[in-house]
Amino acid sequence: MSPDASFLAFDGRWVVVTGASSGLGRAIAVELSRHGAGVVLVGRDAARLADTAALLDDAPHRTLALDLTGLEAIAPAIAALKNELGPLYGLCHAAGIVQTRPLASNTVELMRAQFDINLYAGLELARAVCRRDVMTPEGGSLLFISSVYGRVGMPGQTGYCATKGAVAAAVRALAVELARRNVRVNCISPGLVHTEMTKQSFARLAPEHVRKLEEAHPLGPGQPEDVARAATFLLAPGTRWITGADLAVDGGFTAQ
Ligand SMILES: NC(=O)c1ccc[n+]([C@@H]2O[C@H](COP(=O)([O-])OP(=O)(O)OC[C@H]3O[C@@H](n4cnc5c(N)ncnc54)[C@H](OP(=O)(O)O)[C@@H]3O)[C@@H](O)[C@H]2O)c1
């Protein structure tokens, strides 16, 4: 059976994917495209977005270079996309940052910067995509990328953990609020997947420390594709009775 005939088929529905220039967001965009979604690739770096676009062959896509921490620019950008492409079906908010800082040297500014992109940008995107004159009349599907560190603690990552816990809490509230419009809202909490983000945040760690983190995952660290397959599942029109879920995709890290 071809992917297009499966319950994961998107049949040309458009999904906005943030963080599409790198890591998990890039893999999610590629996987969605393979299942027949049109994908809007969002990130700040146009050249890296073009690299992702090149992985999609001729499948329908559009790139949007935008700093999502400029929250006021989000709604007009989404409205312009709708005018160009037609109604939008989904959103995957995978853009995010992590700042590692022990409590003593942490600052409100550092924590706010993480909230701006990890949480507030995603909520503003959700607001813009869910507008009745933007979203497909059938409803839609929103997915946020949280983290295992929204569930368990990580020393030095108070701000990051707080943003990820807040994402999961916001997802539950939105799922209940938007169900009457047939809009589903879910999140994934990934464990360790080596990406640009982990490369940067591990740069200051001893190799032994990184090995311990890897070993804390019973199935070992994951690949971006592992998260991308789960994301495709949750976003797909066929998983129509799943909402408010927070799916651990973590090789067993939080099962222990
Ligand atoms: N990798 C892991 O182990 C792991 C585990 C759990 C959760 N996560 C979460 O998964 C998500 C993706 O992480 P990743 O590992 O794929 O990280 P990554 O490779 O560093 O990618 C981060 C993405 O976010 C985008 N981004 C950051 N700030 C932005 C801004 N102000 N405006 C627009 N885009 C912005 C970046 O695009 P540009 O730089 O091009 O703008 C990039 O595409 C994050 O939310 C992260 O917290 C990752």
The ligand as a Gaussian input file, in Angstrom:
#p B3LYP/6-31G(d) Opt

LIG

0 1
 N       17.202000      17.489000      20.298000
 C       16.710000      17.044000      21.427000
 O       17.308000      16.170000      22.090000
 C       15.389000      17.559000      21.939000
 C       14.811000      16.891000      23.005000
 C       13.590000      17.348000      23.495000
 C       12.984000      18.432000      22.917000
 N       13.581000      19.081000      21.885000
 C       12.868000      20.223000      21.327000
 O       12.692000      20.033000      19.941000
 C       12.642000      21.286000      19.272000
 C       13.644000      21.260000      18.123000
 O       14.947000      21.081000      18.669000
 P       16.189000      20.632000      17.774000
 O       16.965000      19.691000      18.597000
 O       15.722000      20.267000      16.422000
 O       16.976000      22.016000      17.743000
 P       17.782000      22.764000      16.583000
 O       18.383000      21.794000      15.643000
 O       18.657000      23.729000      17.287000
 O       16.628000      23.551000      15.808000
 C       15.989000      24.628000      16.413000
 C       15.122000      25.302000      15.385000
 O       14.453000      26.395000      15.992000
 C       14.528000      27.515000      15.121000
 N       14.475000      28.751000      15.884000
 C       15.134000      29.047000      17.028000
 N       14.863000      30.308000      17.389000
 C       13.988000      30.807000      16.474000
 C       13.342000      32.054000      16.311000
 N       13.530000      33.082000      17.171000
 N       12.526000      32.224000      15.248000
 C       12.324000      31.223000      14.365000
 N       12.911000      30.015000      14.470000
 C       13.742000      29.822000      15.506000
 C       15.879000      27.341000      14.425000
 O       15.865000      28.004000      13.187000
 P       16.908000      29.155000      12.751000
 O       18.111000      29.061000      13.642000
 O       17.171000      28.868000      11.325000
 O       16.130000      30.381000      12.967000
 C       15.912000      25.837000      14.207000
 O       15.239000      25.492000      13.016000
 C       12.933000      22.345000      20.341000
 O       11.729000      22.873000      20.800000
 C       13.608000      21.548000      21.427000
 O       13.412000      22.137000      22.693000
 C       14.760000      18.672000      21.378000

